[in-house]
Amino acid sequence: MISLLQMMKSSQLLQLPRTNLSRFLSVACKSSSPSPFASEIKTEVDRITRIINDHSFPDEPLEPTLLRHIPPVSLSSYFVESVLGRLFAAHSNGLKALEFFKYSIHHSQHAPSVDAFEKTLHILTRMRYFDKAWELMMDMRCSHPSLLSLKSMSIMLAKIAKFQSYEDTLEAFKRMENEVFAGRNFSTDEFNVLLRAFCSQREMKEVRSVFLKMHSRFPTNTKTMNILLLGFKESGNVTAMELFYHEMIRRGFKPNSMTYNIRIDAYCKKGCLGDGLQLLEEMERVHCLPTLETITTLIHGAGVARNIPKARQLFDEIPKRNLQLDVGAYNAMISSLIRSKDIHSALELMDEMERKQIEYDGVTYHTMFLGMMKLSGIEGVSELYCKMLERNFIPRTRTVVMLMKFFCGNQHLHFALNLWDYLFQKGHCSHSHALDLLATGLCSRGRWQEAYQCCKQILERGRHMSESVYHMMQRILKQYDEMEKLMELNRMKMKLQSVLPQSGKEPICSTC
């Protein structure tokens, strides 16, 4: 391991209707096939999500509202997970999600599920409510220790690594070992979680430091090496990644499909499709079967290289490799076509997905909207937007922000307001950057009354507005002598601040 440690030291490499609800849910939980009650379940989840988001926070406690609207008998694991999943996607106030999870623990006839716990933890840490997240983990350690897993540890450490310091992350790992998971023998799996938290932030300097400090205590395995390889890949330093890979091989680690996928992705992102295809040939030569992820990555790479014939060939080969086409493969092919400005073929692929009953996901819509904005303008965007709403699809946060920017920047405020209202009707609390764009667009057109109402909607649902929008509204309300409205805005803002300190600029992540 000496040469491996020396390489890790190399700075050159590291520049880097309530009565029927329980019946609906029991049917859904017993069968994975489409249920005749599926639409009723979805409607009920939408209703409860909207009630939670619309609840006046922090003026009133949430539990009495939940008791009025959710019979305890209806609190199945499926229902709780579904509501928490919607609250996560809706960027809801984390404390409301926590209150709902606690309500389900206290009133449900079922034990809380791992999925429900992890979703709650994810919501809290994404909004940087780390004190509440630690408190929740300690509570579960006492009441439901089986919920604590490597994934929950990973959720916590990844967000601490993202939003706090290197020292804070190491201290959090120690706290996990000494308090949250006390009595558990920490080994390679837990060490891998810590390394992955740093690698996900492309902080290879910190990864090197952690590895050198702790590798003697935790034996390494192929997964460890793949995590480190992934870190080099994410840092964008392909040379460092390849040097590290060859050091792995010299130390006796055998590459697997994940190892190859990481290297292929690195080359494809750099536009080096030929190198990626050579690695595919090498995989086949050493009998390491390519996965669907391998081929999907290469389709993306062909798109980056503007080699549509190769992208199409790889796409058509998927069934011949005994692999099943999925939404990810279609998204990769659509993205490649959009890069080559072939919007017509991309639309044909969407039609093919529909015929094969492969549902569009957030990436499908985001990719197509991006292409429409560049190639078709408002006509193409509006047509796809209307189809999305007809399907009752809720776009991811980055797509919402992108659409708001497009609508407001091109003076299509009716579409922007329509999107805002649609999201709130679905129980979705929009990202603060979406409010920034909408409020600015409205005020620039003299429609400050509507901007004021949008700001109130955000605050009423327990979410902060940005300081820039607040100062803009303050200035406009003073200008029009609307002091009563300004006082109301100040009251709501200060009330929220007293129980929910603002934690800095809200990030927009691709998974939101």
C-alpha positions in Angstrom: 0.0 0.0 0.0 3.1 2.3 0.2 2.9 3.4 -3.4 -0.8 4.0 -3.1 -0.2 6.2 -0.1 2.5 8.1 -2.0 0.1 8.7 -4.8 -2.6 9.9 -2.5 0.0 12.4 -1.3 0.7 13.7 -4.7 -0.5 17.3 -5.0 -0.4 17.0 -8.7 -3.1 14.3 -8.7 -5.2 16.2 -6.1 -5.7 19.6 -7.7 -8.5 19.0 -7.4 -63.0 10.5 1.5 -61.2 9.5 4.5 -63.2 6.3 5.5 -62.0 4.4 2.4 -58.4 5.5 2.7 -57.1 2.5 4.7 -58.8 0.2 2.2 -57.1 2.0 -0.7 -53.7 1.8 0.9 -54.0 -1.8 2.0 -54.7 -2.8 -1.6 -51.8 -0.8 -2.9 -49.4 -2.3 -0.4 -50.3 -5.9 -1.2 -49.8 -5.7 -4.9 -47.3 -4.1 -7.2 -49.7 -4.4 -10.1 -51.8 -1.3 -11.0 -54.6 -0.9 -8.4 -58.1 0.2 -9.2 -57.7 2.6 -6.3 -54.4 4.1 -7.5 -55.9 7.4 -8.5 -57.8 7.6 -5.2 -54.5 7.0 -3.3 -52.7 9.6 -5.3 -55.6 12.1 -4.7 -55.4 11.5 -1.0 -51.7 11.9 -0.9 -52.0 15.1 -2.8 -54.7 16.3 -0.5 -52.7 15.7 2.7 -49.6 17.2 1.2 -51.5 20.3 0.3 -53.0 20.5 3.8 -49.5 20.3 5.4 -48.0 22.8 3.1 -50.9 25.2 3.4 -50.9 25.0 7.2 -50.2 28.3 8.9 -46.7 27.8 10.3 -45.6 28.6 13.0 -48.8 30.3 14.2 -50.6 27.0 14.9 -49.4 23.5 15.9 -49.7 21.0 13.0 -50.8 17.9 15.0 -54.5 19.0 15.6 -54.8 19.5 11.8 -53.4 16.1 11.1 -55.8 14.5 13.6 -58.7 16.1 11.8 -57.7 15.0 8.4 -55.9 11.7 8.8 -57.5 8.8 10.7 -54.8 6.9 12.5 -56.0 3.6 10.9 -55.0 5.1 7.5 -51.4 5.6 8.5 -49.9 2.7 6.6 -46.2 2.6 5.7 -47.1 3.2 2.1 -49.1 6.3 2.8 -46.5 7.8 5.2 -43.7 7.2 2.7 -45.8 8.7 -0.2 -46.6 11.9 1.7 -43.0 12.3 2.8 -41.9 11.7 -0.7 -44.2 14.5 -1.9 -43.1 16.8 0.8 -39.5 16.2 -0.2 -40.2 16.9 -3.9 -42.3 19.9 -2.9 -39.4 21.6 -1.0 -41.7 21.7 2.0 -40.7 23.2 5.3 -38.6 20.5 7.0 -40.1 21.0 10.4 -43.6 20.3 9.0 -42.3 17.0 7.5 -40.7 16.1 10.9 -44.0 16.8 12.7 -45.9 14.5 10.2 -43.3 11.8 10.7 -43.6 12.1 14.5 -47.4 12.0 14.1 -47.2 8.8 12.1 -45.0 7.2 14.8 -47.4 8.2 17.7 -50.7 7.3 16.0 -50.0 4.5 13.4 -50.6 0.9 14.1 -47.5 0.1 12.1 -43.8 0.6 13.0 -42.1 3.4 11.1 -40.4 2.3 7.9 -36.8 2.8 7.0 -37.8 4.7 3.9 -40.0 7.2 5.8 -37.2 7.9 8.3 -34.6 8.4 5.6 -36.9 10.8 3.7 -37.5 12.8 6.8 -33.8 12.9 7.5 -33.1 14.0 3.9 -35.6 16.8 4.1 -34.1 18.1 7.4 -30.5 18.0 6.2 -31.2 19.5 2.8 -32.6 22.5 4.6 -29.6 22.4 7.0 -31.7 21.8 10.2 -28.8 19.7 11.5 -29.8 20.0 15.2 -33.2 18.6 14.4 -31.6 15.8 12.3 -29.3 14.8 15.1 -32.2 14.8 17.6 -34.2 12.6 15.2 -31.4 10.1 14.9 -30.9 9.9 18.6 -34.7 9.5 19.2 -34.7 6.6 16.7 -31.7 5.1 18.3 -33.7 4.8 21.5 -37.1 3.9 20.1 -36.5 2.2 16.7 -32.8 1.4 16.3 -33.5 -0.9 13.3 -34.1 2.3 11.3 -30.5 3.4 11.5 -28.6 2.3 8.5 -25.6 3.1 6.3 -27.9 5.1 4.1 -29.1 7.3 6.9 -25.5 7.8 7.9 -24.7 8.7 4.3 -27.5 11.2 4.1 -26.3 13.0 7.2 -22.6 13.0 6.4 -23.1 14.0 2.8 -25.0 17.1 3.7 -22.6 18.1 6.5 -19.7 17.7 4.1 -21.6 20.0 1.6 -22.7 22.7 4.0 -20.2 22.6 6.8 -16.4 22.3 7.3 -14.0 19.4 6.9 -13.6 19.3 10.7 -17.4 19.3 11.2 -17.7 16.3 9.0 -15.0 14.3 10.8 -16.6 15.2 14.1 -20.0 14.1 12.8 -18.4 10.7 11.9 -17.1 10.3 15.4 -20.5 11.2 16.8 -22.1 8.6 14.6 -19.7 6.0 16.0 -19.8 7.0 19.7 -23.4 8.1 20.1 -25.9 7.3 17.2 -24.5 3.9 16.3 -22.9 3.1 19.8 -22.1 -0.6 20.1 -21.7 -1.1 16.4 -18.3 -2.1 15.2 -17.3 0.5 12.5 -15.4 -1.1 9.7 -14.8 -0.6 6.0 -18.5 0.0 5.1 -18.7 3.0 7.4 -15.3 4.3 6.3 -16.6 4.1 2.7 -19.6 6.3 3.6 -17.3 8.9 5.0 -15.0 8.9 1.9 -18.1 9.1 -0.3 -19.4 12.2 1.5 -16.1 14.0 0.7 -15.8 12.7 -2.8 -19.4 13.8 -3.6 -18.1 17.4 -3.0 -15.1 16.9 -5.3 -12.9 17.7 -2.3 -10.0 15.3 -3.1 -7.6 17.2 -0.8 -9.9 16.3 2.1 -10.3 12.7 0.8 -6.5 12.3 0.7 -6.3 13.6 4.3 -9.0 11.3 5.6 -7.6 8.3 3.7 -4.1 8.9 5.1 -5.4 9.5 8.6 -7.7 6.5 8.8 -6.8 3.8 6.3 -4.8 1.8 8.8 -7.9 1.4 11.0 -10.2 0.4 8.2 -9.2 -2.2 5.6 -9.9 -1.1 2.0 -11.9 -3.1 -0.6 -12.9 -2.7 -4.2 -15.8 -0.4 -3.2 -13.3 1.8 -1.4 -11.2 2.0 -4.5 -14.2 2.7 -6.7 -15.3 5.6 -4.4 -11.8 7.1 -4.6 -11.8 6.6 -8.4 -15.2 8.3 -8.5 -13.8 11.2 -6.6 -11.0 11.7 -9.1 -13.6 11.5 -11.9 -15.8 14.1 -10.3 -12.9 16.4 -9.8 -12.5 16.5 -13.6 -8.9 15.3 -13.6 -8.9 12.3 -16.0 -5.1 11.9 -15.8 -5.3 11.6 -12.0 -8.1 9.2 -12.3 -6.2 7.0 -14.7 -3.0 7.0 -12.6 -5.1 6.0 -9.6 -6.8 3.3 -11.5 -3.4 1.7 -12.6 -2.2 1.9 -9.0 -5.4 0.0 -8.0 -4.5 -2.7 -10.4 -0.9 -2.9 -9.3 -2.1 -3.3 -5.7 -4.2 -6.3 -6.7 -7.7 -4.8 -6.9 -9.8 -6.4 -9.6 -11.9 -3.9 -11.6 -15.7 -4.5 -11.8 -18.4 -3.0 -14.0 -18.7 0.0 -11.7 -14.9 0.7 -12.1 -15.3 0.6 -15.9 -18.5 2.8 -15.8 -16.7 5.4 -13.8 -13.8 5.6 -16.3 -16.1 5.5 -19.3 -18.2 8.4 -17.8 -15.1 10.5 -17.3 -14.0 10.1 -20.9 -17.5 10.7 -22.2 -17.9 13.9 -20.3 -14.7 15.2 -21.8 -16.0 14.3 -25.3 -13.5 11.5 -25.7 -16.0 8.9 -27.1 -13.3 6.8 -28.7 -11.6 6.2 -25.3 -14.9 5.2 -23.8 -15.6 2.8 -26.6 -12.2 1.2 -26.2 -13.0 0.6 -22.5 -16.3 -1.0 -23.6 -14.3 -3.4 -25.8 -11.9 -4.1 -22.9 -14.9 -5.0 -20.7 -16.1 -7.5 -23.2 -12.7 -8.9 -23.7 -12.2 -9.6 -20.0 -15.7 -10.9 -19.6 -17.0 -8.1 -17.5 -20.4 -7.7 -18.9 -21.5 -4.1 -19.7 -24.5 -2.9 -17.8 -27.4 -0.7 -18.9 -25.6 2.1 -17.2 -22.5 1.5 -19.3 -24.4 1.8 -22.6 -26.5 4.7 -21.4 -23.3 6.6 -20.4 -21.8 5.9 -23.9 -25.0 7.2 -25.6 -24.6 10.4 -23.6 -21.0 10.5 -24.6 -21.9 10.1 -28.3 -24.3 13.0 -27.8 -21.5 15.1 -26.4 -19.3 14.2 -29.4 -22.2 15.0 -31.7 -22.0 11.4 -33.1 -25.7 10.6 -33.5 -25.2 7.5 -35.7 -23.1 5.9 -32.9 -25.6 7.0 -30.3 -28.4 5.4 -32.3 -26.4 2.2 -32.8 -25.7 1.9 -29.1 -29.3 2.6 -28.3 -30.6 0.0 -30.8 -28.1 -2.6 -29.4 -29.6 -2.5 -25.9 -32.2 -5.2 -26.4 -29.6 -7.3 -28.4 -27.4 -7.3 -25.2 -30.3 -8.8 -23.2 -30.8 -5.4 -21.4 -34.1 -3.7 -20.9 -34.7 -0.2 -22.3 -35.7 2.1 -19.5 -36.4 5.8 -19.1 -32.7 6.5 -18.5 -31.7 5.1 -21.9 -34.4 7.1 -23.6 -33.3 10.2 -21.8 -29.7 9.7 -23.0 -30.8 9.3 -26.6 -33.2 12.3 -26.4 -30.4 14.4 -24.9 -28.0 13.3 -27.8 -30.7 14.3 -30.4 -31.3 17.7 -28.7 -27.5 18.4 -28.7 -27.6 17.9 -32.5 -30.7 20.1 -32.8 -32.9 17.3 -34.0 -36.0 18.1 -32.0 -38.3 16.2 -34.4 -36.6 12.9 -33.7 -36.6 13.6 -29.9 -40.3 14.1 -30.1 -40.7 10.8 -31.9 -38.8 9.1 -29.1 -41.2 10.6 -26.6 -44.1 9.1 -28.6 -42.3 5.7 -28.6 -41.9 5.9 -24.9 -45.6 6.5 -24.6 -46.4 3.5 -26.8 -44.2 1.3 -24.7 -45.7 2.7 -21.5 -42.4 4.0 -20.3 -43.3 7.1 -18.2 -41.5 10.4 -18.7 -39.5 11.5 -15.6 -38.1 14.8 -14.5 -35.0 14.4 -16.7 -37.2 13.8 -19.8 -39.1 17.0 -19.3 -36.0 19.0 -18.4 -34.1 17.9 -21.5 -37.0 18.5 -23.8 -37.8 21.9 -22.3 -34.2 22.9 -22.8 -34.3 21.8 -26.4 -37.6 23.6 -27.0 -36.3 26.8 -25.6 -33.3 26.8 -27.9 -35.0 25.4 -31.0 -38.7 26.0 -30.9 -39.2 29.0 -28.7 -42.4 29.8 -26.8 -44.7 27.7 -29.1 -42.8 24.5 -28.5 -42.3 25.2 -24.8 -46.0 26.1 -24.2 -47.2 23.0 -26.0 -45.0 20.7 -23.9 -45.9 22.6 -20.8 -49.6 22.1 -21.4 -49.1 18.4 -22.0 -47.1 18.1 -18.7 -49.9 19.8 -16.8 -52.5 17.5 -18.4 -50.5 14.5 -17.1 -50.5 16.1 -13.6 -46.7 15.8 -13.6 -44.8 17.9 -11.1 -41.4 19.0 -12.5 -38.3 19.0 -10.5 -37.0 22.1 -8.9 -34.3 22.9 -11.5 -37.0 22.6 -14.2 -39.3 24.9 -12.3 -36.5 27.5 -12.0 -35.6 27.1 -15.7 -39.2 27.6 -16.8 -39.7 30.6 -14.5 -36.5 32.2 -15.9 -37.7 31.5 -19.5 -41.3 32.7 -18.9 -40.3 35.8 -17.0 -37.4 36.7 -19.2 -39.6 36.5 -22.3 -42.5 38.4 -20.8 -44.8 35.5 -20.6 -45.9 36.2 -17.1 -49.2 34.5 -17.5 -47.4 31.2 -17.9 -45.1 31.9 -14.9 -48.1 32.7 -12.7 -50.0 29.6 -14.0 -47.0 27.4 -13.1 -46.8 29.0 -9.7 -50.5 28.4 -9.0 -50.3 24.9 -10.4 -47.5 23.9 -8.0 -49.3 25.4 -5.0 -52.5 23.5 -6.0 -50.4 20.3 -6.0 -49.1 21.1 -2.5 -45.7 22.1 -3.8 -43.9 25.0 -2.1 -41.7 26.6 -4.8 -38.0 27.1 -4.5 -37.0 30.6 -3.3 -35.1 31.2 -6.6 -38.4 30.6 -8.4 -40.0 33.3 -6.3 -37.0 35.7 -7.0 -37.6 35.3 -10.7 -41.4 35.6 -10.6 -41.5 38.5 -8.1 -38.9 40.4 -10.1 -40.7 39.8 -13.4 -44.1 40.9 -11.9 -42.7 44.1 -10.3 -40.8 45.1 -13.4 -44.2 45.1 -15.2 -45.9 47.1 -12.4 -47.8 44.0 -11.0 -46.4 44.3 -7.5 -49.8 43.3 -5.9 -49.4 39.8 -7.4 -45.8 39.7 -6.3 -46.8 40.6 -2.8 -49.3 37.7 -2.7 -46.7 35.3 -3.9 -44.4 36.4 -1.1 -47.1 35.9 1.4 -47.8 32.4 0.1 -44.2 31.4 0.7 -44.0 32.8 4.2 -47.4 31.3 5.1 -46.1 27.9 4.2 -43.0 28.3 6.5 -40.4 29.0 3.9 -38.1 32.0 3.8 -38.1 34.6 1.0 -34.7 35.9 -0.1 -33.4 39.1 1.2 -33.2 40.6 -2.3 -36.9 40.0 -2.9 -37.8 41.3 0.6 -35.9 44.6 0.0 -37.5 44.9 -3.4 -41.0 44.5 -1.9 -40.1 46.8 1.0 -39.0 49.6 -1.5 -42.1 49.2 -3.7 -44.6 49.0 -0.8 -43.1 52.2 0.7 -43.3 53.9 -2.7 -47.0 53.1 -3.0 -47.6 53.9 0.7 -48.8 50.4 1.4 -47.5 50.4 4.9 -50.1 48.0 6.2 -49.0 45.4 3.7 -45.3 46.0 4.6 -46.1 45.6 8.3 -47.8 42.3 7.6 -44.9 41.1 5.5 -42.5 42.1 8.3 -44.6 40.4 11.0 -44.7 37.1 9.0 -41.0 37.3 8.2 -40.0 38.0 11.9 -42.3 35.3 13.2 -40.8 32.7 10.9 -37.3 33.9 11.7 -37.9 33.4 15.4 -38.4 29.7 15.0 -36.6 29.0 11.7 -33.4 31.0 11.3 -32.5 31.5 7.6 -29.6 29.2 6.8 -28.1 30.9 3.7 -28.9 30.7 0.0 -31.0 27.7 -0.8 -29.2 25.3 -3.2 -30.7 24.1 -6.4 -29.7 20.4 -6.8 -30.3 18.2 -9.9 -32.2 15.6 -7.7 -34.8 18.1 -6.3 
